[in-house]
C-alpha cells in the first residue's frame, strides 16, 4: 500500500490527492491477501476486525488530510497508521515469506520515499508495534491455510505497487526537470531584464548616481562649486527639417547626438539631456574640468565639420551647430515624476544658454568664467556681454578664433 510521502514529491498531488486511490488499492490488496491466507473457514473475529479497519482507514486518513491540510504532523500520522496496518497484516499471514517480504518492502519504501530518517523510524516502529500488539492480544501467530493463493496475491500487490512507484518517480523527475528549466528561464529573463534596466538607468543617470539609486532607491542632490556646462545647439533646425524631411532630420540629429555621447565619455564629461535640438553635458570636479569641456567642444565641432563635408559630397543638406561653455556653481538632482530625469539646476545653466545664443554658427563661445578656469587661454575675440539675473554681474563672452582650434 502507498503512504502519503508523494505529497512532498509531487506537490500537485497532496496527501489526499492522487495517493488516495493508491492507498485504497493497497488496503484492498492487503485485505485480500489476508483473507486468502485464512480462507472462509479460518476467519476469526480478529480477522474480521482487521479487514474492516484495513478497508476503512484510507477513507478516514483522506478525510483528515483534507481537513487538516498537508502538514508534517498529518504525514507522520498517516505513515504510522500505514505501518501498523502492514504490521498487523504480517501477523495475520502467519509470517509467510512472500507476503511478509512484500509488506515490509512496501512499508520501508514508503518511509524511504519521504527522504527523512524520522519517517523511516516511524515506519519500523509502527510495523513492530502492530505485530507485537497483535501477538499479545490475539495470541500466537496463526498459520496460513492457503499459501498459493496468498503468495500470488502478495506478489501481484508488490508488482503493482512498484510499477506505480516507478511511475511516480518518473513523474517527479519530469516535474523537477520542468521546474528547473522554468527556473533557469526565469533567471535568464530576470538577468536580461536587469541588464536592460541597468542600461536604461545608465542612459538616464551618471554611473555614480545610478549605483546610488540601485542601492538606496533614491539619489541625493549633488552640488558642484565649479562646474562647466557645455551646450551644442543646431542652427536653424526647423528650416533644415522642412528641407530634408522630418525622418531624415530626426535620424541625423540622433546620430550626431550619439556621437556627442561617445565624445563626452571619452573626455570624462557626463551627458545630461537634450532639449529639442540642443545637447547639454557637464564637466565637474568628478567628471572632468573646463579643459576637458573645451576639448570636447572642439572635437564635437570637428565631427560636425567632417559630417557636413560627407553630406555635401553625397548631395545632402549640411547642418551647422553652435557651441557654448560656461563655468559656475550648479546643482544636479534626480526629478522623480512620471518621467524619471536627471538634470542640472542653477543660474549657471541659464547663463550657458545666454552664451550659446551669442555664438556664431560652427563657433565655440566661452564666458569669462571659462577663460579664467583654463590653464592656457585660447586665442579669442569678444562677442559681447551677458548679465547674471540674480547678482547683476556682467560676464564677457568670447568666441574661439579658428587658429586656436
C-alpha positions as CSV (number, residue, x, y, z in Angstrom):
1,X,0.0,0.0,0.0
2,X,1.1,3.6,-0.5
3,X,1.9,6.1,2.1
4,X,1.4,9.8,1.6
5,X,5.1,10.5,1.1
6,X,4.5,11.5,-2.5
7,X,2.7,14.6,-1.3
8,X,6.1,16.1,-0.8
9,X,7.5,14.7,-4.0
10,X,4.5,15.7,-6.2
11,X,3.1,18.9,-4.8
12,X,0.1,18.8,-7.1
13,X,-1.0,15.5,-5.6
14,X,-1.3,16.5,-1.9
15,X,-1.9,14.0,0.9
16,X,-5.4,13.3,0.0
17,X,-5.0,13.7,-3.8
18,X,-3.7,11.1,-6.2
19,X,-2.4,9.0,-3.2
20,X,-6.0,8.3,-2.0
21,X,-6.8,5.8,-4.8
22,X,-3.4,4.0,-4.3
23,X,-4.0,3.8,-0.6
24,X,-7.4,2.3,-1.2
25,X,-5.9,-0.2,-3.6
26,X,-3.2,-1.1,-1.1
27,X,-5.8,-1.7,1.6
28,X,-7.9,-3.9,-0.7
29,X,-4.9,-5.9,-1.9
30,X,-3.6,-6.5,1.7
31,X,-7.1,-7.4,2.9
32,X,-7.5,-9.8,0.0
33,X,-4.1,-11.4,0.8
34,X,-5.0,-11.9,4.5
35,X,-8.5,-13.2,3.5
36,X,-7.0,-15.7,1.0
37,X,-4.4,-16.8,3.6
38,X,-7.1,-17.6,6.2
39,X,-9.9,-18.8,3.9
40,X,-13.6,-18.7,4.8
41,X,-13.2,-21.5,7.4
42,X,-10.2,-19.9,9.0
43,X,-11.7,-16.4,9.5
44,X,-11.9,-15.3,13.2
45,X,-13.3,-12.2,14.8
46,X,-9.8,-10.7,14.9
47,X,-9.6,-11.3,11.1
48,X,-12.9,-9.5,10.6
49,X,-11.9,-6.6,12.8
50,X,-8.6,-6.2,10.9
51,X,-10.3,-6.4,7.5
52,X,-12.9,-3.8,8.4
53,X,-10.2,-1.5,9.8
54,X,-7.9,-2.0,6.8
55,X,-10.7,-1.3,4.3
56,X,-12.0,1.8,6.3
57,X,-8.9,3.6,7.4
58,X,-7.8,5.0,3.9
59,X,-11.1,7.0,3.8
60,X,-10.6,8.3,7.3
61,X,-7.0,9.4,6.5
62,X,-8.2,11.0,3.3
63,X,-10.9,13.0,5.2
64,X,-8.4,14.1,7.9
65,X,-5.8,15.1,5.3
66,X,-8.4,17.4,3.6
67,X,-9.5,18.9,6.9
68,X,-6.0,19.3,8.4
69,X,-4.1,20.0,5.2
70,X,-0.7,18.6,4.3
71,X,1.2,19.3,7.5
72,X,4.2,17.2,8.6
73,X,2.2,16.0,11.6
74,X,-0.5,14.6,9.4
75,X,2.1,13.0,7.2
76,X,3.7,11.3,10.2
77,X,0.4,10.1,11.5
78,X,-0.7,8.6,8.2
79,X,2.7,6.9,7.8
80,X,2.4,5.3,11.3
81,X,-1.2,4.1,10.5
82,X,0.0,2.6,7.2
83,X,2.9,0.8,9.0
84,X,0.6,-0.5,11.8
85,X,-1.8,-1.9,9.2
86,X,1.1,-3.7,7.5
87,X,2.4,-5.0,10.8
88,X,-1.0,-6.5,11.7
89,X,-1.2,-7.9,8.2
90,X,2.1,-9.6,8.6
91,X,0.8,-11.2,11.8
92,X,-2.4,-12.5,10.0
93,X,-0.5,-14.0,7.1
94,X,1.4,-16.1,9.6
95,X,4.8,-14.6,8.8
96,X,4.7,-16.3,5.4
97,X,7.9,-15.3,3.5
98,X,6.4,-13.9,0.3
99,X,3.6,-11.7,1.8
100,X,5.8,-10.7,4.7
101,X,8.6,-9.6,2.3
102,X,6.1,-7.8,0.1
103,X,4.5,-5.9,3.0
104,X,7.9,-5.0,4.6
105,X,9.3,-3.8,1.3
106,X,6.3,-1.5,0.7
107,X,6.4,-0.2,4.3
108,X,10.1,0.6,4.1
109,X,9.8,2.1,0.6
110,X,7.1,4.4,1.9
111,X,9.4,5.7,4.7
112,X,12.4,6.0,2.3
113,X,10.4,7.9,-0.3
114,X,9.9,10.7,2.2
115,X,13.6,11.1,2.4
116,X,13.6,11.6,6.2
117,X,15.0,9.3,8.9
118,X,12.2,10.1,11.3
119,X,9.6,8.7,8.8
120,X,11.6,5.6,8.2
121,X,12.0,5.1,12.0
122,X,8.2,5.7,12.5
123,X,7.5,3.0,9.8
124,X,9.7,0.5,11.5
125,X,8.2,1.3,14.9
126,X,4.7,1.1,13.6
127,X,5.2,-2.3,11.9
128,X,6.9,-3.8,15.0
129,X,4.4,-2.3,17.4
130,X,1.3,-3.6,15.5
131,X,2.8,-7.1,15.1
132,X,3.7,-7.2,18.8
133,X,0.3,-5.9,19.9
134,X,-1.5,-8.4,17.6
135,X,0.5,-11.3,19.0
136,X,0.0,-10.1,22.6
137,X,-3.8,-9.6,22.3
138,X,-4.8,-12.3,19.9
139,X,-2.3,-15.0,20.6
140,X,0.3,-17.0,18.7
141,X,0.8,-16.3,15.0
142,X,-2.0,-18.2,13.1
143,X,-0.9,-20.5,10.3
144,X,-1.8,-19.6,6.7
145,X,-4.1,-22.2,5.2
146,X,-3.9,-21.2,1.5
147,X,-0.3,-20.4,0.8
148,X,-0.5,-20.5,-3.0
149,X,-3.4,-18.0,-3.3
150,X,-1.9,-15.8,-0.6
151,X,1.6,-15.8,-2.2
152,X,0.1,-14.9,-5.7
153,X,-1.9,-12.1,-4.2
154,X,1.1,-10.7,-2.3
155,X,3.3,-11.0,-5.4
156,X,0.7,-9.2,-7.5
157,X,0.5,-6.4,-4.9
158,X,4.2,-5.9,-4.9
159,X,4.3,-5.8,-8.7
160,X,1.5,-3.3,-9.0
161,X,2.9,-1.2,-6.2
162,X,6.4,-0.9,-7.6
163,X,5.1,-0.1,-11.1
164,X,3.1,2.7,-9.5
165,X,6.2,3.7,-7.5
166,X,8.3,3.9,-10.7
167,X,5.6,5.9,-12.4
168,X,5.5,8.4,-9.5
169,X,9.3,8.6,-9.6
170,X,9.2,9.3,-13.3
171,X,6.5,11.9,-12.9
172,X,8.6,13.5,-10.1
173,X,11.7,13.5,-12.3
174,X,9.8,15.2,-15.2
175,X,8.2,17.7,-12.8
176,X,11.6,18.6,-11.3
177,X,13.2,18.9,-14.7
178,X,10.4,21.1,-15.9
179,X,10.7,23.2,-12.7
180,X,14.4,23.5,-13.1
181,X,14.1,24.5,-16.7
182,X,11.4,27.1,-15.8
183,X,13.6,28.5,-13.0
184,X,16.5,28.7,-15.5
185,X,14.3,30.5,-18.0
186,X,13.1,32.9,-15.2
187,X,16.6,33.5,-14.1
188,X,17.8,34.3,-17.7
189,X,14.7,36.5,-18.2
190,X,15.4,38.3,-14.9
191,X,19.1,38.8,-15.9
192,X,18.0,40.2,-19.3
193,X,15.5,42.5,-17.6
194,X,18.1,43.6,-15.1
195,X,20.6,44.3,-17.9
196,X,18.0,46.3,-19.8
197,X,17.1,48.2,-16.6
198,X,20.7,48.9,-15.8
199,X,21.3,50.2,-19.4
200,X,18.2,52.4,-19.2
201,X,19.3,53.7,-15.8
202,X,22.8,54.4,-17.0
203,X,21.3,56.2,-20.0
204,X,19.4,58.5,-17.6
205,X,21.8,58.9,-14.7
206,X,25.6,59.2,-14.3
207,X,27.2,55.9,-13.2
208,X,27.7,57.0,-9.6
209,X,24.1,58.2,-9.4
210,X,22.8,55.0,-11.0
211,X,24.6,52.9,-8.5
212,X,23.3,55.0,-5.6
213,X,19.7,54.7,-6.9
214,X,20.1,50.9,-7.2
215,X,21.4,50.7,-3.6
216,X,19.2,53.3,-1.8
217,X,16.3,53.7,-4.2
218,X,17.0,57.4,-4.4
219,X,19.7,59.9,-5.4
220,X,20.8,62.7,-3.1
221,X,21.3,66.1,-4.9
222,X,24.9,66.9,-5.7
223,X,26.3,70.4,-5.5
224,X,29.2,71.4,-7.8
225,X,31.1,74.5,-6.6
226,X,32.7,74.8,-10.1
227,X,31.0,73.0,-13.0
228,X,31.3,73.7,-16.7
229,X,28.2,73.4,-18.8
230,X,28.6,72.5,-22.5
231,X,25.8,73.2,-24.9
232,X,25.6,72.2,-28.5
233,X,22.7,73.7,-30.4
234,X,21.6,73.1,-34.0
235,X,21.4,76.3,-36.1
236,X,18.1,76.6,-38.0
237,X,17.0,73.0,-37.3
238,X,13.3,73.8,-38.1
239,X,14.2,75.0,-41.6
240,X,16.6,72.1,-42.0
241,X,13.8,69.6,-41.2
242,X,11.5,71.3,-43.7
243,X,14.1,71.0,-46.4
244,X,15.2,67.4,-45.8
245,X,12.0,66.0,-44.2
246,X,11.3,65.1,-40.6
247,X,12.5,61.5,-40.8
248,X,16.0,62.4,-42.1
249,X,16.2,65.4,-39.8
250,X,15.5,63.4,-36.7
251,X,17.6,60.5,-37.8
252,X,20.6,62.8,-38.5
253,X,20.2,64.6,-35.2
254,X,20.0,61.3,-33.3
255,X,23.2,60.1,-35.0
256,X,25.0,63.3,-34.1
257,X,23.9,63.3,-30.5
258,X,25.0,59.6,-30.2
259,X,28.4,60.7,-31.5
260,X,28.4,63.5,-28.9
261,X,27.7,61.0,-26.2
262,X,30.8,59.0,-27.2
263,X,32.9,62.1,-27.3
264,X,31.8,63.2,-23.9
265,X,32.6,59.8,-22.4
266,X,36.0,59.9,-24.0
267,X,36.8,63.2,-22.3
268,X,35.2,62.4,-18.9
269,X,32.1,64.6,-19.3
270,X,28.6,63.5,-18.3
271,X,25.9,63.8,-21.0
272,X,22.9,65.3,-19.2
273,X,19.9,65.7,-21.6
274,X,18.7,67.0,-24.9
275,X,16.3,70.0,-25.1
276,X,14.8,69.9,-28.5
277,X,17.7,70.3,-30.9
278,X,20.1,71.4,-28.0
279,X,22.5,69.0,-26.3
280,X,23.7,69.5,-22.7
281,X,26.8,68.0,-21.0
282,X,28.5,68.6,-17.7
283,X,32.2,68.8,-16.7
284,X,32.7,68.9,-12.9
285,X,35.4,68.1,-10.4
286,X,34.2,64.4,-10.5
287,X,33.6,64.1,-14.3
288,X,36.2,66.5,-15.9
289,X,37.2,70.1,-15.9
290,X,37.0,73.3,-18.1
291,X,39.9,72.0,-20.2
292,X,38.1,68.7,-20.8
293,X,34.9,70.6,-21.7
294,X,36.8,72.7,-24.2
295,X,38.5,69.7,-25.8
296,X,35.0,68.0,-26.0
297,X,33.5,71.1,-27.8
298,X,36.4,71.2,-30.2
299,X,36.1,67.5,-31.1
300,X,32.3,67.9,-31.4
301,X,32.8,70.7,-33.9
302,X,35.4,68.7,-35.8
303,X,33.0,65.8,-36.0
304,X,30.2,68.1,-37.4
305,X,32.6,69.6,-39.9
306,X,33.6,66.2,-41.2
307,X,30.0,65.0,-41.2
308,X,28.9,68.1,-43.2
309,X,31.6,67.6,-45.7
310,X,30.4,64.0,-46.2
311,X,26.8,65.1,-46.6
312,X,27.8,67.7,-49.2
313,X,29.7,65.1,-51.1
314,X,26.5,62.9,-51.2
315,X,24.4,65.9,-52.2
316,X,22.7,66.2,-48.8
317,X,21.9,69.3,-46.8
318,X,24.5,70.2,-44.2
319,X,23.6,71.4,-40.7
320,X,25.8,73.8,-38.6
321,X,25.9,73.9,-34.8
322,X,26.9,76.5,-32.3
323,X,28.7,75.5,-29.1
324,X,28.9,77.3,-25.7
325,X,30.7,76.8,-22.4
326,X,30.1,78.5,-19.0
327,X,31.6,77.7,-15.6
328,X,29.9,78.3,-12.3
329,X,28.1,76.7,-9.4
330,X,25.4,74.2,-10.2
331,X,23.2,71.6,-8.5
332,X,22.5,68.1,-10.1
333,X,19.5,66.2,-8.9
334,X,17.0,63.5,-9.9
335,X,13.4,64.5,-10.6
336,X,11.1,61.6,-10.0
337,X,7.9,62.4,-11.7
338,X,6.0,60.2,-14.3
339,X,9.1,60.8,-16.5
340,X,12.3,60.0,-14.5
341,X,15.0,62.5,-15.2
342,X,18.4,63.7,-14.1
343,X,19.0,67.4,-14.6
344,X,21.2,70.4,-13.7
345,X,19.9,73.4,-11.9
346,X,21.2,76.9,-11.1
347,X,21.9,80.1,-12.8
348,X,25.0,78.6,-14.4
349,X,22.7,76.6,-16.8
350,X,20.7,79.8,-17.7
351,X,23.9,81.7,-18.4
352,X,25.3,78.9,-20.5
353,X,22.2,79.3,-22.8
354,X,22.8,83.0,-22.9
355,X,26.4,82.4,-24.0
356,X,25.1,79.9,-26.6
357,X,22.7,82.5,-28.2
358,X,25.7,84.7,-28.9
359,X,27.8,82.0,-30.5
360,X,28.1,82.2,-34.3
361,X,27.3,79.1,-36.4
362,X,30.1,76.5,-36.1
363,X,31.6,78.7,-33.4
364,X,32.6,77.9,-29.8
365,X,31.6,80.7,-27.4
366,X,33.2,80.9,-23.9
367,X,32.2,83.0,-20.9
368,X,34.9,84.9,-19.0
369,X,34.5,82.3,-16.2
370,X,35.6,79.5,-18.5
371,X,38.6,81.5,-19.8
372,X,39.7,82.1,-16.2
373,X,39.3,78.4,-15.4
374,X,41.5,77.4,-18.3
375,X,45.2,76.9,-17.6
376,X,46.1,78.1,-21.1
377,X,43.7,80.6,-22.7
378,X,43.0,80.1,-26.4
379,X,43.0,82.8,-29.0
380,X,39.6,84.5,-28.9
381,X,37.7,87.6,-30.0
382,X,35.0,89.3,-27.9
383,X,31.3,88.8,-28.7
384,X,29.7,90.9,-26.1
385,X,28.5,90.9,-22.5
386,X,25.7,89.0,-20.6
387,X,24.3,89.9,-17.3
388,X,23.6,87.5,-14.4
389,X,20.0,87.9,-13.3
390,X,20.5,87.2,-9.6
391,X,23.8,89.0,-8.9
392,X,23.5,91.6,-11.8
393,X,27.2,90.9,-12.6
394,X,28.3,91.3,-16.2
395,X,30.2,88.5,-17.9
396,X,32.1,88.9,-21.1
397,X,31.6,86.4,-23.9
398,X,34.3,85.5,-26.4
399,X,34.5,83.1,-29.4
400,X,37.5,81.0,-30.2
401,X,39.3,82.0,-33.3
402,X,39.8,79.4,-36.0
403,X,43.6,79.5,-35.4
404,X,43.1,78.2,-31.8
405,X,41.0,75.3,-33.0
